[in-house]
Amino acid sequence: MNILYIIDNRVAGSTVAYVENFNKNRFGNNDNIKIFNLSEMTVNQCTGCFSCWLKTPGECIFKDSMEEIYFEIVKADIMILVSPIKTGFISGKIKTFLDRLIPLLLPYFEIINNEFHHTGRYENYPILGMILERTESTEDTDINTIKKFFERFSLNFHSKVEIFDVLEKEQEVLRNVTGNI
């Protein structure tokens, strides 16, 4: 099983250690994990130019760290995002990362649950997970908003959210909102 972690943490040591421990406890001794720390990478913001759909299908105009990440996403069975909660939402780096996933979709639409959603470029997409790092100012409504946003994102990404955990600063799991894989 290929598991991909996308984290945003400027002090990555403890978060990477947590991710490795989480992975071992959740998935056993799986050596097929990749961890990308967006704080140590260059990920440009999407400009909405749609070149990835119209001029260079499936390829973003930016030649940055996302090129390597795209390749790993396509191979992944599970993709788990790890984000601090900033001003009531996921971090800007994680949001930018999600915006940059548009090349993995086609510029066409299909109807899912009576709603228009992008058509997938690939046959399979990874199962999704989100691990949030709670701060002292985080409210339950913040977590619920992020959960709903991520569920809506998963529809467009032709996937489903199967992991949604919230951590204290000490990184203890507070709750597991959805079922186990």
C-alpha positions, 0 to 999 in steps of 0.5 A: 500500500502506497501512503502519501503524507503532505504536511505543513509544519515549519518545525517538522521534526515532531510532526514527522515523528508523529506521522511515522508513529501514526502510520505504523499504528494505523497501517502496520509496518508499511515501508511504502510511505512518502512524506512531503513537507510543504514548508520545505518546498516551493509550491506556487499558487495556482493562477487559474490560467487553465494551461494544465487543461488547454495548452499542456493537458495534465501539466502545470505551467509552474515547474516547482515541487508539485511536479514530484508530488503529482507523480506520487499522488497518482501512485498513492493508495492513500493521501493524508494531509497534515495541517495546523488550523490557522485562523479557523481553517487549513493552512495557506500552504495546504490550501495552495496545494489543494488548488494545484491539484487541478491538472489531475482532473479534466476540463469536463464535467459530470453530474454526481449527486445532482451536482456538476463536478470535474471529470477525473483524468485517471481511473483511480485516485487515492483515499483521502485523510486529514489530520488537523493540529488544534490550537488554543483558539480552535473552535469546534465550528472551525473543525466542522467547517474544515471537515465539510470543505474536505468532504466537498473537495473529495467529490471533485477529486473522485475520492472519499475521506476515510481519515479525519483526526484532530490533534492537540499541540502535543499531538494526541488524537482527540477524535476520529470523526470517520471510520477506519480503513 
